[in-house]
Amino acid sequence: MSMIRSDWMFSEADQEFYRQNGYRTYDHFLTDEALACCQREIDVMLSELQPGRDPADIISPHCIKRWIWDLANEPCILDAMESQIGANIVLWSTHMLCKPPGSGIEIPWHQDAPYWNVGGPLPAGLWIAFDAMDEDNGAMVVLPGWHRKGTLPIDAREDALFDQMIAPQALPPDVDSATCQYRMPAGGAGLHDTMLPHYSTPNQSRRWRRVLVLRYMSAEGDMGEKMYEDYRDGSPMPREYFLVRGDDVLQRGLPRAPGSFR
Ligand SMILES: O=C(O)CCC(=O)C(=O)O
């Protein structure tokens, strides 16, 4: 049974809004049953964290957890990606971004694509909310329309995670009044352009803030290397590229699924 509501789609009107603004949010994306199931599964994941690992660390679990793989392969999600980049689609990353009550990292203003060591046509990142999101628990904030400004100058920082923060002078002087903050019930979602500037604050509420971002690309794109860590024991996990729809047009021998879940 699908985890996505049967009435969800990335309609022509949504696509037009997305092209203009660089994002599109939905209050209702996951079914109620899927939301409850995902919440339980995330609790399991949090209980499996390597001792000492911060629950706010970004983790990439699609080769570990079958349910995340299944979610990332939902046909209606792939349809939405296909409408942006064509029929040959690769899943190359998933990011779980949890912020426990009263904590969690601040993610500074950045654009996604310059970080990633991947190239070619990139569809929107799909940001799925497993908790209600608002200004109190560190929901994402975007700068509508700024996906069309190209790569913005960065303020290089020593910070290991986000060393490509957008230089403050590259943002509009009245940036706070030009932003849009994601606000949605648990089970909502948003699509954001990989060039759209965005940030998020720590979670100042007593509630959790748990999000999964799914990232896809065209099978014709450039596929660079990157190392991730298994959140359960810190063991290295090289990035893998999976052909989830269509053809391996450049005949790179792309697998269609992980051989097994770790
Ligand atoms: O969820 C957030 O707070 C930030 C997400 C993000 O930076 C991204 O999806 O690229």
Ligand as a Chemical Component Dictionary entry (heavy atoms), coordinates in Angstrom:
data_LIG
# 
_chem_comp.id                   LIG 
_chem_comp.type                 NON-POLYMER 
_chem_comp.pdbx_formal_charge   0 
_chem_comp.three_letter_code    LIG 
# 
loop_
_chem_comp_atom.comp_id 
_chem_comp_atom.atom_id 
_chem_comp_atom.alt_atom_id 
_chem_comp_atom.type_symbol 
_chem_comp_atom.charge 
_chem_comp_atom.model_Cartn_x 
_chem_comp_atom.model_Cartn_y 
_chem_comp_atom.model_Cartn_z 
_chem_comp_atom.pdbx_ordinal 
LIG O1 O1 O 0 15.837 20.735 7.185 1  
LIG C1 C1 C 0 16.591 21.696 7.322 2  
LIG O2 O2 O 0 16.579 22.380 8.312 3  
LIG C2 C2 C 0 17.567 22.040 6.263 4  
LIG C3 C3 C 0 17.480 21.118 5.121 5  
LIG C4 C4 C 0 18.492 21.373 4.110 6  
LIG O3 O3 O 0 19.415 22.122 4.272 7  
LIG C5 C5 C 0 18.328 20.697 2.840 8  
LIG O4 O4 O 0 17.390 19.917 2.656 9  
LIG O5 O5 O 0 19.126 20.943 1.950 10 
# 
loop_
_chem_comp_bond.comp_id 
_chem_comp_bond.atom_id_1 
_chem_comp_bond.atom_id_2 
_chem_comp_bond.value_order 
_chem_comp_bond.pdbx_ordinal 
LIG O1 C1 DOUB 1 
LIG C1 O2 SING 2 
LIG C1 C2 SING 3 
LIG C2 C3 SING 4 
LIG C3 C4 SING 5 
LIG C4 O3 DOUB 6 
LIG C4 C5 SING 7 
LIG C5 O4 DOUB 8 
LIG C5 O5 SING 9 
# 
